[in-house]
Structure formats: C-alpha cells, structure tokens
Amino acid sequence: MPRILLVEDDPSVRQGVELGLRRRGHEIRAVGTGEAGLEALDDFRPDLLLLDLMLRGMNGVQLCHRVRETSLLPIIMLTARGDDFDVVVGLEAGADDYIVKPARTEVIEARIRAVLRRLTDPAGRSGTEVHGELVVDRSGLAVTRAGQRLALAPSELRLLLHLSASPEQVFSRQQLLEFVWEHSYHGDARLVDACVRRLRKKIEEPEGSPRYIQTVRGFGYRFGPLE
C-alpha cells in the first residue's frame, strides 16, 4: 500500500482522513502545517502527498512549489472551494489532481490509486518514439528534449504518453480527463488546461507557437510536431 503524507490544518478533517485511510491499510502520517509537512517529506518519504490548499503559515500552494523544486512526488490538493481561483493556482504550482472537501474515504482512495497509476503508460505500448528533438521512451517512462532528460510530474507524463500515442488525433478535454485522470464523470477541464500549460513549458521552445501540443479551439488538444 502506498505511504501517504497528509498535510491538513483542520483537526477534525485531518483525523477523519487519517483514520479512514489507515483502516484501509495505508501507512499514513498526518501533520497540521506546511512547515511540518516539509520536514516530514524527508523523514517519512511518502509515495503521495495529500495537501490542504488553505494552510496557515506556509500555505498549500507554497508547499507545492517547494516540493516541485526537487521532487516529482504525486500531489493531490484538498480544498473546500472547488470553483475558486486558488484551485487553478494550485494546479499551476504542480498538483496532479484535487479533491473538494468534504470527501468520503473511498473517493480519496480512488483518486490516490488513479494518480499512482499515472506512473504507467496508459496506451500500454513499449519502445522509443522520436519526434524531432523530443524523444519518448515508453518502456523506461523517460522523456528527453535535445538530449536533456525532462522532469515530468505523473499527470504531465501520462498526458504526453497518451497524446503522443496517437499523433494528429484530436482529443476533447473530457476524453483526456477520462484517459489521464480517470474521471469518468463530467470533470473539471481546468485539470487538463493547467497540465497542458505546465507540460508545454517543459517540452516546447521558450517562445513562439507550441510545436508539439496544439490547441484545437473549442474542442481540445492534439499531438503533432510542426516541422
């Protein structure tokens, strides 16, 4: 079972989530501040971080930024405001998914398992693909650009693997939510858009039009290297 680090400053929520996941067999450490969470990352070495967005002191967005400076640890944000601007900020900071509180334990565990599955190729393919300067090693789950290995978070890697498996095919945001995030309901397109923006910063040229991931206005995205 994956080791979970929970950073949540509401004692009742923290205790409820900790107890629920522990009953399901997870090894979990729960702390109440961003500073304590930062310390626990090195000591506890979790497989996934459950992170409250609205922490006092070092907030969830700041902690997310700190984690992403050195780690690709999967991150799920917990927020009481699912339609708030802060969610977008958190996704841009590098979170892989988010859950609106309050949430049942089975929902939280399902999201945890879905995020951790993003460390595999959704297309189930192997081998290496070369797209100009971009090289995708599906067997090794490694991506390089101009010979430089790229550090991709789980959702970024899975999105790229899915899009590049079908060059020129257009995928709607809802299709990408289902394939990449495993959200079968009418999900939040901000997850897709924020992930695309983060991914483009890593695989595209610093300036100019996107070369690899192109927007199909009013519908979604497609992978098609521009030569």
Secondary structure, DSSP 8 states (H G I E B T S, - for coil): --EEEEE-S-HHHHHHHHHHHHHTT-EEEEESSHHHHHHHHHHH--SEEEEESS-SSS-HHHHHHHHHHH----EEEEES-TTSHHHHHHHHTT-SEEEESS--HHHHHHHHHHHHHTTS-TT---SEEEETTEEEETTTTEEEETTEE----HHHHHHHHHHHTSTT-EEEHHHHIIIII---SS--HHHHHHHHHHHHHHHS-SSSS-SSEEEETTTEEEE----
